[in-house]
Amino acid sequence: MFGTGFPDLLHAEVDVSLFRSLAVTGRVGGIPDFLLTASAGALGILALSSDSALVPRHALGLEVAYGVLLARFRDEEDGASSSPQLARRTTPYVSGGYLFTSSGGLHLRLMAGALRADERWSGDFRFAIGGLI
């Protein structure tokens, strides 16, 4: 799946369904030339539809993941002449949202939650679209 959101302007995501109610997730994203994020976690799925597919047509999801944020910035005191600095933060993510899968395999996901970096929580928002393989 591919998508957009915050803190990732762009991201790619892979999910592997273990059961109808559980998937393992991996995501890489960021903002070109500024931020790189990578995370892995688990996605709990509560089916809202009565279909029997491995991935339900309508569902609520709760994701718990752990990731790494890498940010590149320039020291404001040195100005443009300084070399870029790299900041690395490890962070937990918790998010929940709605998942939709069409009968043709198109998958849409809208998730919102929080991530913790530098001893404070900030928002996490993602919209993703993809297909089932």
C-alpha positions as CSV (number, residue, x, y, z in Angstrom):
1,M,0.0,0.0,0.0
2,F,1.0,3.6,-0.5
3,G,-0.2,6.7,1.2
4,T,0.2,10.1,2.8
5,G,-0.1,11.6,6.2
6,F,1.8,13.0,9.1
7,P,4.7,12.7,10.0
8,D,5.1,10.9,6.7
9,L,4.3,12.9,3.6
10,L,4.7,9.7,1.6
11,H,4.9,6.1,2.8
12,A,4.8,2.5,1.6
13,E,3.3,-0.2,3.8
14,V,3.2,-4.0,3.8
15,D,0.8,-6.0,5.9
16,V,0.8,-9.8,6.3
17,S,-2.4,-11.2,7.7
18,L,-1.8,-14.0,10.2
19,F,-5.4,-14.4,11.1
20,R,-8.7,-12.6,10.3
21,S,-8.1,-10.5,13.4
22,L,-4.3,-9.9,13.3
23,A,-1.7,-8.7,10.8
24,V,2.0,-7.9,11.0
25,T,2.8,-4.4,9.5
26,G,5.9,-2.8,8.2
27,R,6.1,0.8,6.9
28,V,8.8,3.1,5.4
29,G,8.1,6.7,4.6
30,G,9.1,10.3,5.2
31,I,9.6,13.7,3.6
32,P,12.1,13.7,0.8
33,D,15.5,15.2,1.8
34,F,14.4,15.9,5.4
35,L,12.8,12.9,7.3
36,L,12.9,9.1,7.0
37,T,10.7,6.9,9.1
38,A,10.6,3.1,9.4
39,S,8.4,1.0,11.7
40,A,7.2,-2.5,12.4
41,G,4.2,-3.5,14.5
42,A,1.0,-5.4,14.8
43,L,-2.5,-4.5,13.6
44,G,-5.5,-5.9,15.4
45,I,-8.6,-6.0,13.2
46,L,-12.3,-6.0,14.4
47,A,-14.5,-7.0,11.5
48,L,-17.7,-5.0,11.0
49,S,-18.9,-7.1,8.1
50,S,-20.2,-10.7,8.1
51,D,-18.1,-11.8,5.1
52,S,-15.7,-14.7,5.7
53,A,-12.6,-13.3,3.8
54,L,-9.2,-13.2,5.6
55,V,-9.3,-9.4,5.2
56,P,-12.8,-8.2,6.2
57,R,-14.7,-5.8,3.8
58,H,-15.3,-3.3,6.6
59,A,-13.3,-3.2,9.8
60,L,-11.8,-1.2,12.6
61,G,-8.1,-1.5,13.2
62,L,-5.8,-0.8,16.2
63,E,-2.1,-0.7,15.4
64,V,0.8,-0.7,17.9
65,A,4.2,-0.2,16.3
66,Y,7.7,0.7,17.1
67,G,9.7,2.9,14.7
68,V,12.7,5.0,14.0
69,L,12.7,8.7,12.9
70,L,15.7,10.1,11.1
71,A,15.7,13.9,10.5
72,R,18.2,16.0,8.6
73,F,18.6,19.6,9.5
74,R,21.1,22.5,9.4
75,D,22.3,24.2,12.6
76,E,20.6,27.6,12.7
77,E,23.6,29.3,14.2
78,D,25.9,28.2,11.5
79,G,23.5,29.0,8.6
80,A,23.6,27.5,5.2
81,S,27.4,27.0,5.3
82,S,27.2,24.2,7.9
83,S,26.9,20.5,7.0
84,P,23.5,18.8,7.7
85,Q,23.0,17.3,11.1
86,L,21.2,14.0,11.5
87,A,18.9,13.3,14.5
88,R,17.7,9.8,15.3
89,R,14.7,9.0,17.5
90,T,13.1,5.7,18.3
91,T,9.4,6.0,19.0
92,P,6.3,3.9,19.7
93,Y,3.2,4.5,17.6
94,V,-0.4,3.8,18.6
95,S,-3.2,4.4,16.1
96,G,-6.7,3.3,15.3
97,G,-9.0,3.7,12.3
98,Y,-11.2,2.3,9.6
99,L,-10.2,-0.3,6.9
100,F,-12.2,-1.0,3.8
101,T,-11.5,-3.7,1.2
102,S,-13.5,-3.9,-2.0
103,S,-14.6,-7.2,-3.6
104,G,-12.0,-6.6,-6.3
105,G,-9.1,-6.3,-3.7
106,L,-8.8,-2.5,-3.4
107,H,-7.8,-1.7,0.2
108,L,-8.3,1.7,1.8
109,R,-7.1,2.7,5.3
110,L,-7.6,5.8,7.4
111,M,-5.8,5.8,10.7
112,A,-5.1,8.4,13.4
113,G,-3.2,8.2,16.6
114,A,-0.1,9.3,18.4
115,L,3.6,8.8,18.5
116,R,6.1,9.5,21.3
117,A,9.3,11.3,20.5
118,D,11.6,13.4,22.7
119,E,9.5,12.6,25.8
120,R,6.3,14.0,24.3
121,W,3.4,12.7,22.3
122,S,2.5,14.1,18.9
123,G,-0.1,13.3,16.2
124,D,0.0,10.5,13.7
125,F,-2.3,10.5,10.7
126,R,-2.3,8.2,7.7
127,F,-4.4,7.6,4.6
128,A,-3.3,4.6,2.5
129,I,-4.5,2.9,-0.6
130,G,-3.4,-0.4,-2.0
131,G,-4.4,-3.9,-3.1
132,L,-4.4,-7.4,-1.8
133,I,-2.0,-9.9,-3.2
